[in-house]
């Protein structure tokens, strides 16, 4: 299976809003979350649609290019009455690292043992992951990579938002920091070093808390043109994943229905390789959703 499967990474360059519709709490427009974990998630359908748009895969273009049609499908019937599903299949991109304000080092890329174990399960499907392992720290502890000059530690403590932890160095954390840095920043050595210096591993309960409270909530209003005050009922709150959030998913090539089109790894090489700058989710006109999408 690994020959036909690749991982993809989403690195948010600006706040990212992939909305779930109207919320039930004080946040009117919340982000999408997994049902079981309540961790933020970016739907695979959003990633696939944006990627298709980056290749200008309009209905007309898909009719003319059999490979575009094979990769992304044809929703409307062609002249011969046929239509087909796209061969490229994207899983949801699950959040693996959330950026959290830190007293030392400005911010930390925070993850948990469960998030990394789920990531490794996906990596193994893509023939990656190697011998990476992880231990779960206690609620009062935080693990930083051993052998790295962590920017987060001061006097043996790490302070994230209004939480404080006892810092512990970990070889397992160092292995993960090095591997993920190479996948997310393959051509940027300075950022690979920064990622390792800001890598932090916390317990599951702490990660759950940070996934809930660490998102960006922005109040929005609409001004009445005549009164120049807030229009009635036009104050609302939008939730976004903060800049520097890192998520990961899988992409693979399924059965190709289009005659004379490329198949398998050839389609993946053409449309799912390298690094692309994309805009995902809503609120694009106010700068939301600029991301780096990297295929490994």
N, C-alpha and C positions, 0 to 999 in steps of 0.2 A: 504493500500500500504506500510506503514512503516515497517510492519513485514518482508517484502521481499526486503527492500532497506537499503543500508548503505552508509555512507559518506566515502570517502577516501581522505587522505591528502598527498601531495608531498612536502617534505622539502629538498631543494637542499643542499647537503654537499659540492659540488664543482660546478663551473660554468656549466650551463645546456644548451646544444644546440640541440633543436628540430627544424631543419631547414625547411624553406619554399622554398628551391631551390634558383635560382639566383635572386638577388635583382635588383631593378631599380635605386637605389641611389648609394651613395658612399660605402655602406655596400654590399659587394658581396654576402655574405651568411647570410641573416637575419633570425631571429627566427619566428616561427608561431605566428600570431596575429589574434584576432577576427576581422571580417569585420566591425561590427557596432561600436565597442569601440576602436579598435586598441590596446587593451590590450593583452599582451602575453598569450598564451594558450598552453597546452600540450594535443595533441589529445588522445582521449580515446583508439583509436586503438594502439597507441604506448604503453600505459600503459598495455593493455591487452596482447599484444604480448610479452612484457618483462616479465610480470608475468607468462605467460605460459612457457616461456623459463626457468624461475627460478624453475619450477616444472618438468623440463626435458620433456615437452610435445611434443616429437618428433612424427612424423606420426606413427612410429612403437609402441611407448609407448601408443598412443591413441587407436590403434587397440586392444592392450592387456588390457587396463584399461578403462572400460565403463564410469567411473566418469570423468577421464581426457577428454575423447571424448565428454561427455555431457557438461562439463564446457567450453571447448575451441573450440569445433567443429572439423570436419574432412574435410579439404579442398579437398583432393584427394579421389577418389572413393575407397571404400573397396572392398574386394573380392566378396561380394554379389552385387556390383554395387551401393551401397548406399553411401550417404554423408550427413552430417548434419551441421547446424550452431551451434555455441556455445551458451549455455544458459546464460552465464554471460555477461551482457551488461554494458559497461563503458561509462559514459558521459565524455566529455572533462574536464580536470582539469583547471579551470580558476584561474589566479593569483589573490590572495586576499591581500597578503602582499609583498611589494617590499622593500628590504634592501637599505637604503640610508645613505651615509656618513653624520655623525653629528659632529659638533664642540665639543659638550659635549656628552660623552657616546659612542664614536667611531661610532656607526651606530644606525639607528632606523628602526623598522619594521613599514612601513607606509601603511595605507589603507585609504579608503574613505567610505562615507555613502552609495553610490550606490553599491560598492563592497560588503559591509556587508549586504545590503538588498538582493542582489542577492544570497549571501551565505545563508541567513536565509530562503529564498524560497526553496533552496535545502534541508536545514536542516529539514524543516517542512515535506518534503516528506519522510524523514527518521525518523520521530517522534522525532526530536530534535529541539533545538533552544529556547524552552521555551518562556519566556517573554522578550527576548533580544530586545532592541530598540536602535535607533541611530538617532542623529540630525546631520545636515550638517553644519560644521563651515564655516565662511567666508574665503575669499581668503587670508586674512592677519592673520588668527587665526589658531591655532593648538590645538587639544584636547588631553590631556594625562589622564590616569586613576586617579581618585580621591582616596586619601588614600594610594597612592603608592609613594615611593621615586624615582621619575622619574630621570633617568640618563641623560635625554636630555635637562633639563631646567637649564638655568643660568641667574640670574637676571631677571626672568620673561620672558625670550625669548628662542626660539628654533631655531637653525641654521642648516638647512639641505642643504648640498652641498653649493650653493651660494645664497640660499634663507633664509630669516629670518621671523619668525612668533612670534606673541604674544601667550604665553602659557595660556591655560585655563584647569582647572581640570573638569572632567566630570564623573558622576556616571555611565552613559551609557557606556562610554569607559572602565570603570573599570569592568563592567559586561562582555563585550566582551573579554577584555584581560584575565580575569580569565577563561572564558569558553574555548576560543581557546587554551590557554596554556595547559589546561587539555587534550584536544584532540590531540594536536601536540606533547606534552611532557608528556605522561601519567605516566611514571615511573621515571621522572627526575625532582625532586623538584627544584633543583638549576636552571635548564633551564626555569621552569615555572616562577620563580621569575625574571629571566633575561628578559623573554618575556614581562612581565607586565611593567618592568622598561623602556623598549625600545618601547613600543606601542605608536603609534602616528596616529591621525585621521586628515586628511586634506580635503580641498574642492575638488570637482570633477575636476575643471580645473587644480588644482595643481597636483592631482593624475595622470591626463592625461599626464601632462608635465613630471612627474617623470617616468611614464611607457615608455615614448619615450626616455628620456635622461639618465635614470638610469640603462640601460643595459650595459653589458661589451662588448666592441668592441676591438678585438685583431688582430693586423696585423700578417699575416703569409707569409712565403716565402719558395721557394725551391732553393737550391744552385746547380749551375751547377758543376758537378764533375770535369770537366777539368779546368775551369777558377776560380773556388771557389768564384764566385760572384752570385748574384741573377740571376736565369735563366730568359730568356726573357718572359715577360708576367706572371711571377710566383710570383707576389706580390698581395695578396688579404686580405680582411678584413672579419672576422667572428664575428657575434653577438651572445652573450650568456646571459641567465639569470644569475645574480650573485649568488654566494653562499649565503645561508640563505633565498632565495626566498621561499615563502609558497603559494601553490596552493591547490584547493579543487575541488572534483567532486563527482559524485554518481555512485554506482554500484548496480545492482539488478539482480535477476534471472528471466529470461523469460521462455517460454515454453521449456521443456526438451524433446528432440526427441529420445534420446537413451534409448532403452529398458533396464530395470533392473538397471538403474542409480539412484543415489540420486536426490532429487528435492529440490527446494526452499532454505530454510535457511540451509539445510544440505550441499548443495554445497557451499553456502556462508561461512559456518563455516569451511569447509575444505580448501578453497582456498582464502578467502577474510576476514581474521581475523588477529589480532595482528599487528606486525611491521616487515617489510621486508626491507633488503638493496638491492637495485636494481641499474642497470645502464641503463639510458634512454637517447635516442637520439644519435647523432653522436659524433665523435672525442673521442671515448673511449680510444684510445691509447695515448692520451695526457691528460688523467685524467678528461675529461668532463663527466658529467651526473651521478655522484654518488649521490643517493638520499635515503632518508628514506621514505618508503610508509607505511602509517598507516591507518588501517581500524577501524572506530568507529561505 
